[in-house]
């Protein structure tokens, strides 16, 4: 009887671990699609340039995501027809969280080069792809 209980506990524990990882991957892939959707509706001319983290160190991923989230607040819709969808998409990006590794990152958002909104979003997508791997 003890062996059966131990087996059930091990089986249940291992199945929980296996289902947790794919859920995060699905979440990140949905986020990636959201960023790509936003790329098609973002205003790219006559707008403020945004600090764009590129190739952050592994310990700086949390800081980079935070920079991207701050930058999304400055994005503008291409036209008034896409405004409602655009704002909803930006809200999705603002709610995204990445666990903090606890490491101190020496770079701040302001230390990154400024780029236009489309390049900003492409770099954000590249970062999410890095997180998925």
C-alpha positions in Angstrom: 0.0 0.0 0.0 2.9 2.4 0.9 4.5 1.8 -2.5 1.2 2.6 -4.3 0.9 5.9 -2.4 4.5 6.8 -3.1 4.1 5.9 -6.8 0.9 8.1 -7.0 2.7 11.0 -5.3 5.6 10.8 -7.7 3.4 10.4 -10.7 1.2 13.4 -9.7 4.3 15.5 -8.9 6.0 14.8 -12.2 2.8 15.4 -14.2 2.5 18.9 -12.5 6.0 19.8 -13.6 5.4 18.6 -17.1 2.2 20.7 -17.5 3.7 23.9 -16.0 6.4 24.4 -18.6 4.2 24.2 -21.7 1.7 26.6 -20.1 4.4 29.3 -19.8 5.5 28.6 -23.4 2.0 29.0 -24.6 1.7 32.3 -22.6 4.9 33.6 -24.2 3.8 32.6 -27.7 0.5 34.4 -27.2 2.5 37.5 -26.0 4.7 37.2 -29.2 1.5 37.2 -31.3 0.3 40.3 -29.4 3.5 42.1 -30.1 3.4 41.2 -33.8 -0.3 42.4 -34.0 0.7 45.7 -32.4 3.5 46.2 -35.0 0.9 46.5 -37.8 -1.1 49.2 -36.0 1.6 51.3 -34.4 2.3 54.9 -35.6 5.9 55.0 -36.8 6.4 58.5 -38.2 6.7 61.7 -36.2 6.7 59.9 -32.9 9.0 59.8 -29.8 11.9 57.4 -30.1 12.0 54.7 -27.4 14.8 53.2 -25.3 15.2 49.8 -26.9 17.0 47.0 -25.0 18.9 44.8 -27.4 20.6 41.6 -26.5 20.4 42.0 -22.7 22.4 39.7 -20.5 20.4 36.8 -19.0 20.4 38.5 -15.6 18.9 41.7 -17.1 15.9 40.1 -18.8 13.5 41.3 -16.1 14.9 44.9 -16.4 14.7 44.7 -20.2 11.0 43.6 -20.1 10.3 46.4 -17.6 11.8 48.9 -20.1 9.7 47.5 -22.9 6.6 47.8 -20.8 7.3 51.4 -20.0 7.9 52.1 -23.6 4.6 50.6 -24.7 2.9 53.4 -22.8 4.4 55.9 -25.3 3.2 54.0 -28.4 0.5 55.6 -30.5 -2.0 54.0 -32.8 -1.5 54.5 -36.5 -5.0 56.0 -36.9 -8.2 56.4 -35.0 -9.8 53.3 -36.6 -7.5 50.9 -34.8 -7.4 52.9 -31.5 -9.7 50.5 -29.4 -7.8 47.4 -30.6 -4.5 49.1 -30.1 -5.3 50.1 -26.5 -6.5 46.7 -25.6 -3.3 45.1 -27.0 -1.1 47.6 -25.1 -3.0 46.6 -21.9 -2.1 42.9 -22.5 1.6 43.8 -22.8 1.4 45.9 -19.6 0.0 42.9 -17.6 2.7 40.5 -18.7 5.1 39.5 -16.0 8.5 37.8 -16.0 9.9 36.5 -12.8 12.8 38.5 -11.4 16.0 36.4 -11.2 17.1 38.5 -8.2 20.3 39.5 -9.9 21.2 43.1 -10.0 21.3 44.5 -13.5 23.7 47.4 -13.9 22.0 48.9 -17.0 18.9 51.1 -16.8 16.3 51.8 -19.5 18.0 55.1 -20.3 21.2 53.4 -21.1 19.8 51.7 -24.2 19.7 53.3 -27.6 16.5 55.0 -28.8 14.7 53.6 -31.8 11.5 54.1 -33.7 8.4 52.2 -32.5 8.5 49.4 -35.1 12.1 48.6 -34.3 11.2 48.8 -30.6 8.5 46.2 -31.0 10.8 43.9 -33.2 13.4 44.0 -30.4 10.6 43.2 -27.8 9.6 40.2 -29.9 13.2 39.1 -30.2 13.5 39.2 -26.4 10.3 37.1 -25.9 11.7 34.6 -28.4 14.9 34.4 -26.2 12.7 33.8 -23.1 10.8 31.0 -24.9 14.1 29.1 -25.6 
